[in-house]
Amino acid sequence: MAKWVKAFNDRRQNAADMRRPGPPSVSEEEVYALAELLGSNRCHTIRELARETGLAHTTVLHILRERLDMRKMDLMHVTSHPPTRDLPEAAIGQS
């Protein structure tokens, strides 16, 4: 409680810039290992990446989103010739 009072008196708006004790929750080696796996083949699920790196799937998801700035569209596998059976006739002629 005393920390909050001091922070309020110092006009601090949030605690985001405060240092925390202990090592970082994700090491640079873990981020690098995950980036290396994705560099060769981006067609992986979160759980596959977790199994291959030995990290928890939530940690892998955190690294992908926060550290590597990847979203679902970045991880989707896109073929050079998409299947046309589900596309309307007008869309098939445009590709």
C-alpha positions in Angstrom: 0.0 0.0 0.0 2.9 2.4 0.8 4.3 1.9 -2.7 0.9 2.9 -4.3 0.7 6.0 -2.1 4.3 7.0 -3.0 3.5 6.3 -6.7 0.4 8.4 -6.5 2.3 11.2 -4.9 5.0 11.0 -7.6 2.1 11.3 -10.2 2.9 7.9 -11.7 0.1 6.9 -14.1 0.8 3.1 -14.2 3.2 0.5 -13.1 4.3 -0.6 -16.6 7.7 1.0 -16.4 8.6 -0.4 -12.9 11.4 -2.9 -12.8 10.6 -6.3 -11.4 12.9 -8.7 -9.6 14.2 -11.9 -11.1 15.0 -13.0 -14.6 12.8 -12.1 -17.6 9.8 -14.5 -18.2 11.1 -15.3 -21.7 14.8 -15.5 -22.6 16.3 -14.3 -25.8 17.5 -17.9 -26.5 13.8 -19.1 -26.4 12.8 -16.3 -28.8 15.7 -17.1 -31.1 14.9 -20.9 -31.1 11.3 -20.2 -32.0 12.2 -17.8 -34.7 14.6 -20.4 -36.2 11.9 -23.0 -36.3 9.6 -20.5 -38.1 12.3 -19.4 -40.5 12.5 -22.8 -42.2 8.8 -23.6 -42.3 5.9 -21.4 -41.1 3.3 -24.1 -41.3 3.2 -25.1 -37.6 0.5 -25.2 -34.9 1.2 -23.6 -31.6 1.3 -27.0 -29.9 3.7 -28.4 -32.4 6.1 -25.4 -31.8 5.7 -25.9 -28.0 6.6 -29.6 -28.4 9.6 -28.9 -30.5 11.0 -26.1 -28.2 10.0 -27.6 -24.9 8.1 -24.5 -23.9 4.5 -24.2 -22.7 2.0 -23.5 -25.5 1.0 -20.3 -23.8 4.6 -19.1 -23.7 4.9 -19.9 -27.4 1.8 -17.9 -28.1 3.1 -15.0 -26.0 6.5 -15.0 -27.9 4.7 -15.1 -31.3 2.4 -12.2 -30.5 4.4 -10.0 -28.3 8.0 -10.6 -29.2 7.8 -11.6 -32.9 4.7 -9.5 -33.6 3.0 -12.4 -35.5 -0.7 -12.9 -35.8 -2.9 -15.6 -37.2 -2.5 -14.4 -40.8 1.3 -14.6 -40.6 1.1 -18.3 -39.5 -1.4 -19.5 -42.2 -0.1 -21.7 -44.9 -0.9 -20.3 -48.3 -0.6 -22.5 -51.3 0.4 -21.1 -54.7 -2.7 -22.5 -56.3 -5.7 -22.4 -53.9 -8.4 -25.0 -54.3 -11.2 -23.7 -56.5 -14.1 -26.0 -55.6 -15.5 -23.7 -52.9 -15.1 -20.4 -54.9 -17.9 -18.8 -56.8 -17.6 -19.1 -60.6 -16.8 -15.4 -61.0 -13.9 -15.6 -58.6 -12.3 -18.5 -60.4 -12.1 -16.6 -63.7 -10.3 -13.7 -62.0 -7.4 -15.7 -60.6 
